[in-house]
């Protein structure tokens, strides 16, 4: 079955991977120092939420695919997802192992990092199920969370879309998260959702995926005002929950991620819907088309961008190009994006091979 591809979805993926890349710029003295403007530092730090944009888009595309295919056999869904994500992830594990071995093995305890236990946890995507997890690919915990979401997606789709329980689920997900946070705090060595180990798990990020369902609902309705009026009482509860989170100003630093996650995810949701509304206007701009190209190979870019940034920073450390830290930062960002993109173009051939191979079995 042929499923229509949407440029605005590739654009959102492109924005997401650009945010992730700028967030992962190594913090070295010749790039970041006291003279670096505050707004630049905050902008780069905000790039961490590119992952949440990926999750919103992921839930949207899965909903679109599931509804258009109208499949009753979820086996085919799992086969397609496995061949879409797993082969390149395994290839990434091998490449990072070789890279760490020849480049960075002296920087950390290599033998205790690459253990049989950690290998099993990574290969079966459970390294981030019971946190904290160890990932053989930097940032790979987010891919594990994506796979965890795939596992439950067909059931969520049936319940939220087919049974029309989406809004009530969004209302109750935050209290459920807070309860789970208390439970995990008690039983998992005082870890909280705001701490990075738990923050990246499906327990927290499920909320973001639900907003992806909401994005799909809004696009499907094509009339935002009508969607709000039909579900007026639910939107009121969602807005009240949103206000509660903003006003709930926790002092403990571990709540930084957790609180901002909810606020910024709502912002990303409406940003995504705005891009959908303006897609015909944006198509006329070259920058839009360029970012769409990044989005098409964003998974490969995500896998390999860590190595690219590390190599660029390592080389610049011995041959600093500019005395001005901002120019060095700009050099790392632009070269990092472009080199990662060209590597991803090559890697994408492998992606397409396995995607098409998976389709033969589904």
QUISULGI-V582633 format. One record per residue. RES is the residue in one small letter. OMEGA is omega in degrees with one decimal (* if undefined). NEAR is the number of other ideal C-beta (glycine too) atoms within 8 Angstrom. Layout:
res	omega	near
RES	OMEGA	NEAR
RES	OMEGA	NEAR
//
This chain:
res	omega	near
x	178.3	4
x	177.6	3
x	-177.7	8
x	175.9	4
x	-177.6	6
x	179.6	7
x	-176.4	10
x	175.4	10
x	175.1	12
x	178.1	14
x	179.7	15
x	176.0	14
x	178.5	14
x	176.0	16
x	-177.9	12
x	-177.6	15
x	176.1	16
x	176.8	13
x	-179.6	14
x	-177.5	16
x	-178.7	16
x	177.7	11
x	-174.9	12
x	174.0	12
x	180.0	14
x	-178.4	9
x	177.9	5
x	-173.2	8
x	-176.7	5
x	175.5	9
x	178.2	14
x	174.0	9
x	-175.7	8
x	-178.5	3
x	179.7	4
x	-178.7	12
x	-177.6	6
x	-176.8	6
x	178.9	6
x	178.5	10
x	-179.4	10
x	179.7	8
x	180.0	9
x	178.3	10
x	179.9	8
x	178.5	10
x	179.3	14
x	-177.7	9
x	170.4	13
x	177.6	14
x	179.0	10
x	176.3	13
x	174.5	15
x	-177.0	16
x	178.3	15
x	179.8	18
x	179.7	15
x	179.7	12
x	178.5	17
x	-175.6	15
x	178.5	9
x	177.1	11
x	-179.6	13
x	-179.9	10
x	-177.3	9
x	-177.9	12
x	-179.7	9
x	178.4	8
x	178.8	9
x	-177.7	5
x	173.3	8
x	-179.5	4
x	-176.5	5
x	179.1	8
x	-179.4	7
x	177.7	11
x	-178.1	12
x	178.8	9
x	-179.9	11
x	-178.3	12
x	-179.6	10
x	-178.7	9
x	178.4	14
x	-169.7	10
x	-167.3	13
x	-175.6	9
x	-179.9	10
x	177.6	14
x	178.1	12
x	176.3	9
x	177.8	10
x	178.4	13
x	-179.7	12
x	-178.2	8
x	179.5	10
x	176.4	13
x	-180.0	10
x	-179.4	8
x	179.0	10
x	-176.5	11
x	-175.8	8
x	-174.9	6
x	-167.2	8
x	-176.0	7
x	179.9	9
x	-176.1	3
x	179.5	4
x	-177.2	6
x	-172.1	5
x	-175.7	9
x	179.7	6
x	176.9	5
x	179.9	10
x	177.4	8
x	178.4	8
x	178.9	5
x	-179.1	6
x	177.8	12
x	179.5	10
x	-179.8	8
x	179.9	11
x	-176.9	14
x	-178.5	8
x	174.3	6
x	175.4	11
x	-179.9	8
x	-179.8	13
x	-178.5	14
x	172.2	11
x	-172.6	5
x	-4.3	11
x	-176.3	7
x	174.0	13
x	-177.5	9
x	178.2	12
x	173.8	12
x	178.8	12
x	-176.8	7
x	-178.1	11
x	177.2	13
x	-179.6	12
x	175.9	10
x	175.0	13
x	178.4	16
x	176.4	14
x	178.3	12
x	175.4	12
x	178.2	13
x	177.7	15
x	-176.9	11
x	-176.0	6
x	-174.4	8
x	-177.6	12
x	179.8	9
x	176.2	7
x	-179.6	10
x	-179.7	14
x	-176.1	9
x	-173.3	10
x	-176.8	13
x	-177.7	13
x	-179.1	7
x	175.0	7
x	178.9	6
x	-173.4	8
x	-172.8	12
x	179.6	12
x	178.6	8
x	178.7	11
x	179.9	13
x	-173.9	11
x	-175.7	8
x	-178.1	11
x	174.1	11
x	177.8	7
x	178.0	8
x	-179.7	12
x	177.6	8
x	177.7	8
x	178.6	10
x	178.1	12
x	-180.0	8
x	-179.1	8
x	177.5	13
x	-177.5	10
x	-170.8	6
x	-177.6	5
x	170.1	10
x	172.7	3
x	174.0	5
x	177.6	11
x	-179.1	13
x	-179.4	14
x	178.6	13
x	-165.8	10
x	-179.7	7
x	179.8	10
x	-176.2	17
x	-176.4	12
x	-174.0	13
x	178.7	14
x	-178.8	10
x	179.1	10
x	-171.7	13
x	176.1	13
x	176.3	10
x	-179.1	14
x	177.9	12
x	178.1	14
x	175.5	14
x	173.9	15
x	173.0	15
x	179.6	16
x	175.8	12
x	178.2	15
x	179.7	13
x	-178.2	11
x	178.6	10
x	-179.7	10
x	180.0	6
x	178.0	9
x	179.5	4
x	-173.7	6
x	-179.1	8
x	179.6	6
x	179.5	8
x	179.5	11
x	-178.4	9
x	-179.8	7
x	-177.3	6
x	-173.0	9
x	-175.6	8
x	179.2	6
x	179.3	11
x	177.6	10
x	178.9	8
x	179.4	10
x	178.3	11
x	177.6	8
x	177.1	8
x	178.5	10
x	179.0	11
x	179.3	8
x	-179.5	8
x	179.8	11
x	-177.3	7
x	-178.6	6
x	-173.0	7
x	-179.7	5
x	179.1	6
x	-175.9	3
x	-175.6	7
x	-177.4	5
x	179.3	10
x	-178.6	10
x	-179.2	8
x	-173.7	12
x	-179.5	14
x	-178.6	13
x	178.0	9
x	-176.4	14
x	-179.0	12
x	-175.0	11
x	178.2	11
x	174.7	14
x	178.6	10
x	179.3	8
x	177.4	13
x	-178.1	12
x	172.7	8
x	179.5	9
x	-179.9	14
x	177.4	12
x	177.4	8
x	176.3	12
x	-179.0	9
x	-174.2	6
x	-173.0	8
x	-179.7	12
x	177.7	5
x	-176.0	6
x	-177.3	11
x	-177.5	9
x	-173.9	5
x	-178.7	7
x	-179.3	5
x	177.4	6
x	-179.4	12
x	179.6	9
x	-179.8	9
x	174.6	13
x	178.1	12
x	175.0	11
x	-177.8	15
x	-178.6	16
x	-179.6	10
x	-173.0	14
x	-179.8	14
x	176.4	9
x	177.9	14
x	179.5	15
x	-177.8	12
x	-167.8	12
x	-173.3	14
x	-179.8	14
x	-179.5	11
x	-179.1	10
x	-179.1	12
x	-179.3	15
x	179.4	10
x	179.8	8
x	-179.6	12
x	179.1	13
x	179.7	9
x	-179.3	8
x	179.7	13
x	-179.9	9
x	-178.9	5
x	-177.5	6
x	-173.0	8
x	-176.3	7
x	173.2	8
x	179.0	3
x	-176.1	6
x	179.9	12
x	178.2	9
x	175.2	9
x	177.9	14
x	-179.9	13
x	178.7	8
x	179.8	11
x	-177.6	15
x	-176.0	11
x	179.6	8
x	178.6	9
x	-179.4	14
x	-175.6	11
x	-180.0	8
x	177.9	10
x	-179.8	14
x	-178.4	12
x	173.9	8
x	-179.5	12
x	177.7	13
x	177.1	9
x	-179.0	7
x	-176.6	13
x	175.8	11
x	176.3	7
x	176.9	10
x	-177.4	14
x	179.3	8
x	-177.9	8
x	176.0	12
x	179.2	11
x	177.5	8
x	178.5	9
x	-179.7	13
x	179.7	9
x	-178.8	6
x	-177.0	8
x	*	9
//
